[in-house]
Amino acid sequence: MSTPDATPRPPTAVISRKGVDRVRAGHPWIYRSDVTDFHADPGEVVEVRDSRGALLGRALSSDQSQITLRMLTRDATPVDRDFWRSRLAAAIAVRARLALDATAVRLVHGEADLLPSLIVDRYDDVLVVQTLSQGTDAHRELIVDVLVELLEPRGVLLRNDPKVRTLEGLPQEVVLAYGEVPEQVEVREGPVTYVVDPWHGQKTGLFLDQSENHAAAASYARGRALDAFSYQGGFALRMAPHVDHVLALDASADAVAAITSNATRLGLANVEAREENVFDALREFERADVRFDTIVLDPPAFAKHKGAVPKAMSGYKDINLRALRLLNPGGHLITCTCSAHVDEGMFGGIILSAATDAQIPVVVVEKRMQARDHPVLLSVPETYYLKCFVLRRAH
């Protein structure tokens, strides 16, 4: 007498008490060290259970990353097409309600939109997507299909070249997923237009997270201005109509060419762009007794992992100390860090240390963060990565 086949076991992960506590605290990441049992293929959606078998939700899985699970639900909701459509539509609707004055917008910001490891940016009529884990990569065709259904873009590009994908055992690649995506797309941010290269530009083409800080900086700008680590000149171009002259510095020749091209196209004759190492330039300005009325510091992330924090703090202090010395009394310093491992308190401490060593009285005028299309999920501190202080040198 034959016995019936056993019911196939669904993809499942069992997590430790520490992992359960993270889930209940609202953090979607469960590390490998907190997974006690795991049965799934790479990138599969798994049932997440505690040691007693109680269902905690469903998660994207990885057999390579230290982040083995990324929670998608806190219940038994199936992760099917309807799930992806609902989550994507909700994220897109949030941006529509923001009514941002721009044609370049982040539509999906990973964990903060409850879609961990997924980025979707809109540049006019094209979409640039990043699937940064095995889980989102396994669902990329479905995600693209739903985005096309919801937004009807001209094209969708997968900018899957970030190094973080190697931690998932995934290739670094750039793939046209749908339609047509040209090498140059013109977008607008407030009164400024940029020509963006979605295929090769930094991140997905532009640093969209500073868009509202560009406008804020313009409201403080006057006199002679410096935009350090300028990239495509987001701060310089927005400040230009409000200052006598703005000098934009970047170590990339391509960035300097882009700034110059954008300034010429916009008729901003008072923008000067130079290819220079910012650290060296600040020292030279100090030796030459050069002064500015407005300075922006927007460096790349100096601390990309926790081990890099001490060196990063030294770097941040150095540039802020020198910038304060270059600032005229009454002038403004807009200083930023995009290092998630340097929190707001640490960054404030760095600025205080720089001001103390420089013997310069400094007033905090405003604290800012990433633009509203890059939301912060309160239970995930990693989503609050961009800190921006607007400072005034007191007379």
C-alpha positions as CSV (number, residue, x, y, z in Angstrom):
1,M,0.0,0.0,0.0
2,S,1.5,3.3,-1.1
3,T,1.8,6.3,1.2
4,P,0.8,9.7,-0.1
5,D,3.6,12.2,-0.8
6,A,4.5,14.5,2.0
7,T,3.3,18.1,1.5
8,P,6.2,20.1,0.2
9,R,7.7,22.3,2.9
10,P,7.3,26.0,2.2
11,P,10.4,28.2,2.2
12,T,11.0,28.9,5.9
13,A,13.4,30.6,8.2
14,V,13.4,30.3,12.0
15,I,14.9,33.1,13.9
16,S,16.3,33.5,17.4
17,R,14.8,35.6,20.3
18,K,17.1,38.4,19.3
19,G,15.8,38.3,15.7
20,V,12.2,38.2,17.0
21,D,12.9,41.3,19.1
22,R,14.2,43.1,16.0
23,V,11.1,42.2,14.0
24,R,8.8,43.4,16.8
25,A,10.9,46.7,17.1
26,G,10.1,47.3,13.4
27,H,13.5,46.7,11.8
28,P,13.3,44.7,8.6
29,W,16.8,43.2,8.7
30,I,17.6,39.9,10.3
31,Y,21.2,38.9,10.3
32,R,22.6,35.5,9.6
33,S,23.7,35.1,13.2
34,D,20.0,35.3,14.3
35,V,18.7,32.7,11.8
36,T,18.6,29.3,13.4
37,D,17.1,27.3,10.6
38,F,16.8,28.2,6.9
39,H,15.2,26.3,4.0
40,A,14.9,28.4,0.8
41,D,16.5,29.0,-2.6
42,P,18.4,32.3,-3.1
43,G,16.1,35.3,-3.2
44,E,12.9,33.3,-2.4
45,V,10.2,34.8,-0.2
46,V,10.2,32.8,3.1
47,E,7.9,32.4,6.0
48,V,9.6,33.8,9.1
49,R,8.8,31.9,12.3
50,D,10.0,32.0,15.9
51,S,11.4,28.9,17.8
52,R,7.8,27.8,18.7
53,G,6.7,28.0,15.0
54,A,4.6,31.1,15.3
55,L,4.5,33.0,12.0
56,L,6.1,36.5,12.2
57,G,5.7,37.5,8.6
58,R,7.3,37.0,5.2
59,A,10.7,38.1,4.0
60,L,13.1,38.3,1.1
61,S,15.9,35.9,1.6
62,S,19.6,35.7,0.8
63,D,22.1,32.9,1.1
64,Q,25.1,35.2,0.7
65,S,24.6,38.5,2.6
66,Q,25.0,38.9,6.3
67,I,21.5,40.3,6.1
68,T,19.8,36.9,5.5
69,L,16.2,38.2,5.7
70,R,14.5,41.4,4.8
71,M,11.0,41.6,6.2
72,L,8.2,42.4,3.8
73,T,5.1,41.7,5.9
74,R,4.3,41.2,9.6
75,D,1.5,38.7,8.8
76,A,0.5,36.0,6.4
77,T,-0.2,38.3,3.5
78,P,1.0,36.5,0.3
79,V,3.9,38.3,-1.6
80,D,2.4,38.1,-5.0
81,R,1.8,40.5,-7.9
82,D,-1.0,42.2,-5.9
83,F,1.4,42.8,-3.0
84,W,4.1,44.4,-5.2
85,R,1.5,46.5,-7.0
86,S,0.0,47.7,-3.8
87,R,3.3,48.7,-2.2
88,L,4.7,50.3,-5.3
89,A,1.4,52.3,-5.9
90,A,1.5,53.5,-2.3
91,A,5.0,54.8,-2.6
92,I,4.3,56.5,-5.9
93,A,1.1,58.1,-4.4
94,V,3.2,59.6,-1.5
95,R,5.4,61.4,-4.0
96,A,2.4,62.7,-5.9
97,R,1.0,64.2,-2.7
98,L,4.4,65.9,-2.0
99,A,3.9,67.9,-5.2
100,L,7.7,68.4,-5.5
101,D,8.8,71.1,-8.0
102,A,11.0,68.7,-10.0
103,T,10.9,66.2,-12.8
104,A,13.6,64.1,-11.1
105,V,12.1,62.3,-8.1
106,R,12.8,59.2,-6.0
107,L,9.7,57.1,-6.2
108,V,10.8,54.2,-4.0
109,H,13.3,54.5,-1.1
110,G,13.9,51.0,0.0
111,E,13.2,50.2,3.6
112,A,11.5,53.5,4.2
113,D,8.8,52.5,1.7
114,L,8.6,49.0,3.2
115,L,10.3,47.7,0.0
116,P,13.8,46.8,1.4
117,S,16.7,46.9,-1.1
118,L,14.6,48.4,-3.9
119,I,15.3,51.9,-5.4
120,V,13.2,53.5,-8.1
121,D,14.0,57.0,-9.4
122,R,12.1,58.9,-12.1
123,Y,14.0,61.2,-14.5
124,D,11.3,62.9,-16.6
125,D,9.7,60.0,-18.6
126,V,12.2,57.2,-17.7
127,L,12.7,55.1,-14.6
128,V,16.0,53.9,-13.2
129,V,15.7,50.9,-10.9
130,Q,18.1,49.2,-8.5
131,T,17.5,45.7,-7.1
132,L,20.2,45.5,-4.5
133,S,19.5,42.1,-2.9
134,Q,18.9,38.6,-4.1
135,G,15.2,39.0,-3.1
136,T,14.4,42.1,-5.2
137,D,16.6,40.9,-8.0
138,A,14.7,37.6,-8.2
139,H,11.5,39.7,-8.6
140,R,12.9,42.3,-11.0
141,E,10.9,41.3,-14.0
142,L,7.7,41.5,-12.0
143,I,8.7,44.8,-10.4
144,V,9.5,46.3,-13.9
145,D,6.2,45.0,-15.3
146,V,4.2,46.6,-12.4
147,L,6.0,49.9,-12.8
148,V,5.3,50.0,-16.5
149,E,1.6,49.3,-15.8
150,L,1.4,52.1,-13.1
151,L,3.5,54.8,-14.8
152,E,3.8,54.0,-18.5
153,P,7.4,55.3,-18.8
154,R,9.3,55.7,-22.0
155,G,11.8,53.2,-20.6
156,V,13.2,51.4,-17.5
157,L,16.9,51.0,-16.8
158,L,18.3,48.6,-14.2
159,R,21.3,50.4,-12.7
160,N,22.5,47.4,-10.9
161,D,26.2,48.4,-10.7
162,P,26.5,49.3,-7.0
163,K,29.3,47.4,-5.2
164,V,26.8,46.3,-2.5
165,R,25.4,43.8,-4.9
166,T,28.6,41.8,-4.7
167,L,27.7,41.1,-1.1
168,E,24.7,39.3,-2.4
169,G,26.7,37.3,-5.0
170,L,25.0,39.3,-7.7
171,P,26.8,40.8,-10.8
172,Q,27.3,44.5,-11.2
173,E,25.5,45.4,-14.4
174,V,23.5,48.0,-16.2
175,V,20.6,46.5,-18.2
176,L,17.8,48.0,-20.3
177,A,14.7,46.4,-18.9
178,Y,12.0,48.1,-20.9
179,G,11.5,50.5,-23.8
180,E,14.1,53.2,-24.5
181,V,16.4,55.0,-22.2
182,P,18.6,57.6,-23.9
183,E,22.1,58.5,-22.7
184,Q,21.0,62.0,-21.9
185,V,17.8,63.1,-20.2
186,E,16.9,66.7,-19.3
187,V,15.3,67.1,-15.9
188,R,14.3,70.1,-13.8
189,E,14.8,70.9,-10.2
190,G,13.0,74.1,-9.3
191,P,14.4,76.8,-11.7
192,V,17.5,74.7,-12.6
193,T,17.7,72.1,-15.4
194,Y,20.3,69.4,-15.7
195,V,21.3,67.0,-18.4
196,V,21.5,63.6,-16.7
197,D,23.2,60.4,-17.9
198,P,21.2,57.6,-16.4
199,W,23.5,54.9,-17.8
200,H,26.7,56.2,-16.3
201,G,26.0,59.0,-13.8
202,Q,26.6,58.8,-10.1
203,K,24.0,56.7,-8.2
204,T,21.1,56.6,-10.7
205,G,22.2,59.8,-12.5
206,L,21.9,62.5,-9.9
207,F,22.0,62.9,-6.1
208,L,18.3,63.5,-5.7
209,D,18.5,63.6,-1.9
210,Q,19.9,67.1,-1.7
211,S,17.2,68.8,-3.9
212,E,15.4,70.6,-1.1
213,N,18.7,71.5,0.6
214,H,19.8,73.2,-2.7
215,A,16.8,75.5,-2.4
216,A,17.5,76.1,1.3
217,A,21.2,77.0,0.6
218,A,20.0,79.5,-2.1
219,S,17.9,81.3,0.6
220,Y,21.0,81.9,2.7
221,A,23.5,82.6,-0.1
222,R,25.1,86.0,-0.7
223,G,28.4,87.6,-1.7
224,R,31.2,85.2,-2.7
225,A,30.3,81.5,-2.5
226,L,32.1,78.2,-2.5
227,D,30.5,74.9,-3.4
228,A,32.9,72.1,-2.4
229,F,32.5,68.5,-3.6
230,S,30.1,70.0,-6.1
231,Y,29.4,67.0,-8.4
232,Q,27.1,68.4,-11.1
233,G,26.8,71.7,-9.3
234,G,23.4,71.3,-7.5
235,F,24.3,73.8,-4.8
236,A,26.3,76.1,-7.1
237,L,23.6,76.5,-9.8
238,R,20.9,77.2,-7.2
239,M,23.0,79.8,-5.4
240,A,24.3,81.5,-8.5
241,P,21.4,84.0,-8.9
242,H,21.8,85.1,-5.3
243,V,25.6,85.6,-5.2
244,D,28.3,87.7,-6.9
245,H,30.4,84.7,-7.8
246,V,30.3,81.0,-7.0
247,L,33.3,78.6,-7.2
248,A,32.5,74.9,-7.6
249,L,35.2,72.4,-6.8
250,D,35.2,68.7,-7.6
251,A,37.9,66.1,-8.1
252,S,36.1,64.7,-11.2
253,A,36.9,66.2,-14.6
254,D,33.5,64.9,-15.9
255,A,31.7,66.6,-13.0
256,V,33.5,69.9,-13.7
257,A,32.5,69.7,-17.4
258,A,28.9,69.0,-16.4
259,I,28.8,72.0,-14.1
260,T,30.3,74.3,-16.8
261,S,27.9,73.0,-19.4
262,N,24.9,73.4,-17.2
263,A,25.9,76.9,-16.1
264,T,26.4,78.0,-19.7
265,R,23.1,76.5,-20.8
266,L,21.4,78.4,-17.9
267,G,23.1,81.7,-18.7
268,L,24.9,81.7,-15.3
269,A,28.1,83.6,-16.1
270,N,29.1,83.9,-12.4
271,V,29.7,80.1,-11.9
272,E,33.3,79.0,-12.1
273,A,34.1,75.2,-11.9
274,R,37.5,73.8,-11.1
275,E,38.9,70.3,-11.0
276,E,40.6,70.2,-7.6
277,N,41.1,68.1,-4.5
278,V,38.9,69.9,-2.0
279,F,41.2,69.2,1.0
280,D,44.2,70.7,-0.9
281,A,42.1,73.6,-2.1
282,L,40.9,74.6,1.4
283,R,44.4,74.6,2.7
284,E,45.6,76.7,-0.2
285,F,42.7,79.2,0.3
286,E,43.7,79.5,4.0
287,R,47.3,80.1,3.1
288,A,46.3,82.7,0.6
289,D,43.8,84.4,3.0
290,V,40.9,83.9,0.6
291,R,37.5,84.5,2.2
292,F,33.9,83.5,1.3
293,D,30.4,84.7,2.5
294,T,28.8,81.3,1.7
295,I,30.3,77.9,1.8
296,V,28.8,74.5,1.1
297,L,30.5,71.2,2.1
298,D,28.7,68.2,0.6
299,P,31.4,65.4,0.6
300,P,30.9,61.8,-0.4
301,A,30.4,59.3,2.4
302,F,33.6,59.2,4.3
303,A,32.4,56.3,6.5
304,K,30.9,53.5,4.3
305,H,31.2,51.0,7.2
306,K,31.6,51.3,11.0
307,G,35.3,50.6,11.0
308,A,35.8,53.8,8.9
309,V,34.1,56.1,11.4
310,P,37.2,57.4,13.3
311,K,39.0,58.3,10.0
312,A,35.8,59.8,8.7
313,M,35.3,62.0,11.7
314,S,38.9,63.3,11.3
315,G,38.1,64.1,7.6
316,Y,34.9,65.9,8.5
317,K,36.5,67.9,11.2
318,D,39.4,69.0,8.9
319,I,37.1,70.3,6.1
320,N,34.7,72.0,8.6
321,L,37.6,73.6,10.5
322,R,39.1,75.0,7.4
323,A,35.8,76.2,6.0
324,L,35.0,78.1,9.2
325,R,38.4,79.8,9.0
326,L,37.5,80.9,5.4
327,L,34.1,82.2,6.3
328,N,33.5,85.9,6.7
329,P,31.7,87.1,9.9
330,G,28.0,86.8,9.3
331,G,28.5,84.3,6.5
332,H,26.8,80.9,6.3
333,L,28.3,77.4,6.2
334,I,26.0,74.7,4.9
335,T,27.7,71.4,5.9
336,C,26.6,67.9,5.2
337,T,27.4,64.2,5.8
338,C,25.7,61.4,3.9
339,S,27.4,58.7,6.1
340,A,24.7,56.7,7.8
341,H,27.3,55.6,10.4
342,V,27.8,59.2,11.5
343,D,24.6,60.1,13.3
344,E,23.3,63.7,13.9
345,G,24.8,63.8,17.4
346,M,28.2,62.7,16.2
347,F,28.2,65.2,13.3
348,G,27.2,68.0,15.7
349,G,30.0,67.1,17.9
350,I,32.5,67.2,15.0
351,I,31.3,70.7,14.1
352,L,31.6,71.9,17.7
353,S,35.1,70.5,17.9
354,A,36.0,72.3,14.6
355,A,34.6,75.6,15.8
356,T,36.3,75.3,19.2
357,D,39.7,74.6,17.6
358,A,39.2,77.4,15.1
359,Q,38.1,79.8,17.9
360,I,35.2,80.9,15.9
361,P,31.7,81.5,17.4
362,V,29.1,79.5,15.4
363,V,25.3,79.6,15.5
364,V,23.1,76.7,14.3
365,V,20.5,78.4,12.1
366,E,18.8,75.2,10.9
367,K,19.1,71.4,10.9
368,R,18.1,69.7,7.7
369,M,18.0,66.2,6.2
370,Q,17.5,64.4,3.0
371,A,14.6,65.5,0.7
372,R,11.1,64.3,1.5
373,D,11.0,61.9,-1.4
374,H,13.8,60.0,0.6
375,P,11.7,59.3,3.7
376,V,13.1,58.1,7.1
377,L,11.4,55.1,8.7
378,L,11.7,55.8,12.4
379,S,12.4,52.2,13.4
380,V,15.3,52.0,10.8
381,P,18.0,54.5,11.8
382,E,19.9,53.6,8.6
383,T,17.3,55.4,6.5
384,Y,18.3,58.7,8.2
385,Y,21.7,59.0,6.5
386,L,21.9,62.6,5.2
387,K,22.5,65.3,7.9
388,C,22.8,69.0,6.9
389,F,23.6,71.8,9.3
390,V,23.1,75.5,8.3
391,L,25.6,77.5,10.4
392,R,26.3,81.2,10.7
393,R,29.6,82.6,11.8
394,A,28.7,85.1,14.5
395,H,30.3,88.6,14.3
